[in-house]
Amino acid sequence: MAPNAITVPINHNERPTLKLDMLASVNGFTHENAHDALANVETTIYLARFIRDRAPAVWDSLMPLVNKSEVLARVLSI
């Protein structure tokens, strides 16, 4: 859907990583207080907006999943 919308960093083992602090920094957000609850919330909000703005089709396809009954319906229909 949007393969280049977000940059996924490579860790020291040469593998992709989704660690919040690393993901934020390679996508333009300075994450100064890693592992601080408020800093993690701010970073998560930044990344959510980043994805919403750069990959709106992905964002729109995921929005129904904020509803518990929609998640249950999708899981149980598999």
N, C-alpha and C positions, 0 to 999 in steps of 0.2 A: 504494500500500500504506500509506504513512504520510507524506503530503505535508507535514505540519507538525511532524514529529519533530525536525528540526534547522533552525536558522536559517542561511540562506546570506547572507553579507554582500554588499553592493554596493560595488564599487571606485570610484575617482575618475573612471572613464569611464562610470559608471552601469551597469555590467555585473556580473552575479554572479561571485564569485570563490571559489575553493576553497583559497586560500593558507592554510596551516596556522595562522599567527599570527592572521590575521583571523577565520578560522572558529572558532578556540578562544575568542577574546575575546567574540564576539557570542553564544556559547553558554555563557558563565559561567566560563570558565577563564582565569586570569591567566597569560599566556605571556610571562615576563619576559626570557628569554634566547633570543630568536628566532635560529634558525640555529645554535644550540649543539646538538650531537648528543644529549646527555642530555635537555635541555629538549624537544627535538622528540619523543623517545621518550615522555616523560612526557605530553606533549600528545596524542600519538597514542593512548596508552592511555586517557586521559581521554575522548577523542572516541569511541573504540570502546565503552567502557562506557556512555557517554551514548546512543549509538545502540542498544546492546543493551537498555538500560532503557526507552527511550522508544519503540522500534519493534521489539519482540521478533520479530514475524513477518518483518520484513526481515532481522534478524540470523540467525534460524533458516534462512531461505532461502539465505543466503550461506555459512553454515558448511560445507556440503559442499565448497565451493570451496577449502578449505584442503588438500584432498587432490589431489595432482597428477594422479592417474589419473582423478579425477572431472572435472577441468578439461579434460583431453584428450578424454574421452568426450563431453563437451558440445560442445567445439569441433569435433570430427570428425563429430558427428551433424548439423551444420548443412548 
